[in-house]
Amino acid sequence: MGIIEWILLIIVFAFLVSRFMPVKGVNNIGVQEAKAKFKDNGVQFIDVRTPGEYKANHRKPFQNIPLSNMSIEIEKLDKEKEVVVICQSGMRSTKAAKMLKKNGFQKIYNVKGGMSAWI
């Protein structure tokens, strides 16, 4: 392999690793930890799935803000409060958590396994 192929391989590898690495400042929590936060009125619960997915199966007190609308709706959230984010499997909520982090949120929790893990 030539030098160009090695460089491309390294770039692709770095990109893939960055996509799956946990974000600094975002805590991954389990379903039980998320349920324990229901008792705290100072927590914002966000479900980033589509409205159809949300309507078919959701948990109170999660409010639906689809990932596609997050950049617009983020202004309605309080940066000083904790935010718990969930989706179906954890991939979209990870993206949402990254967006929240970039927008100055400090206390972000991503539910590992998403609604698929909710039993």
C-alpha positions in Angstrom: 0.0 0.0 0.0 1.2 3.5 -0.8 1.3 6.5 1.4 -1.9 7.9 0.1 -3.8 4.7 0.8 -2.5 4.7 4.4 -3.4 8.3 4.9 -7.0 7.7 3.6 -7.2 4.6 5.8 -6.2 6.6 8.9 -8.7 9.4 8.1 -11.5 6.9 7.7 -10.6 5.1 10.9 -10.4 8.4 12.9 -13.8 9.4 11.5 -15.4 6.1 12.6 -13.8 6.2 16.0 -15.0 9.8 16.6 -18.6 8.9 15.7 -18.8 6.2 18.3 -16.7 7.6 21.1 -18.6 9.1 24.1 -18.8 12.8 24.1 -17.1 14.6 27.0 -19.7 16.1 29.3 -22.4 13.6 28.3 -23.1 10.9 30.7 -24.6 7.6 29.4 -27.1 6.3 31.9 -29.3 3.2 32.1 -33.0 3.0 32.1 -33.2 2.6 35.9 -31.1 5.8 36.4 -33.3 7.6 34.0 -36.4 6.5 35.9 -34.9 7.7 39.1 -34.6 11.2 37.7 -38.4 11.3 37.2 -38.7 12.4 40.8 -36.6 15.6 40.1 -38.8 18.4 38.7 -35.6 20.2 37.6 -34.9 17.7 34.8 -35.9 18.1 31.2 -36.7 14.8 29.4 -36.4 14.8 25.6 -37.4 12.1 23.2 -35.8 12.8 19.8 -37.6 10.1 17.8 -40.1 10.9 15.1 -43.6 12.0 16.1 -44.9 8.6 14.8 -42.5 6.6 16.9 -43.2 8.8 19.9 -47.0 8.5 19.5 -46.7 4.7 19.2 -44.7 4.3 22.4 -43.5 6.9 24.9 -43.0 7.5 28.6 -44.1 10.5 30.6 -42.4 12.9 31.3 -40.5 12.8 28.0 -41.5 15.5 25.5 -41.1 14.9 21.8 -38.5 17.0 20.0 -37.5 15.1 16.9 -33.8 15.2 16.1 -34.6 16.9 12.8 -36.1 19.8 14.8 -33.6 19.9 17.6 -31.6 22.9 16.2 -34.7 25.0 16.2 -36.3 23.8 19.4 -33.0 23.9 21.5 -33.7 27.5 22.3 -36.8 26.5 24.3 -34.7 24.4 26.7 -33.1 25.7 29.9 -29.3 25.4 29.7 -29.1 25.5 33.5 -31.2 22.3 34.0 -30.3 18.7 33.5 -31.4 17.1 30.2 -32.1 13.4 29.7 -32.2 12.4 26.1 -33.7 9.2 24.6 -34.4 7.7 21.2 -35.1 4.2 20.0 -31.6 2.7 20.3 -29.3 5.5 21.5 -27.8 6.6 18.2 -30.0 9.7 17.6 -30.0 10.7 21.2 -26.2 10.6 21.1 -26.3 13.1 18.2 -28.8 15.2 20.1 -26.5 15.1 23.2 -23.6 16.4 21.1 -25.8 19.2 19.8 -26.8 20.1 23.3 -23.2 20.1 24.4 -22.1 22.4 21.5 -24.9 24.8 22.6 -23.6 25.2 26.1 -25.6 22.6 28.0 -23.6 21.1 30.9 -25.7 18.4 32.5 -26.6 16.0 29.7 -27.6 12.3 30.2 -28.1 9.9 27.3 -30.2 6.8 27.9 -28.2 3.7 26.8 -30.1 1.4 24.6 -33.0 4.0 24.3 -36.6 2.9 24.3 -35.5 -0.6 23.1 -34.0 -1.1 26.6 -37.0 0.3 28.4 -38.8 -2.5 30.2 
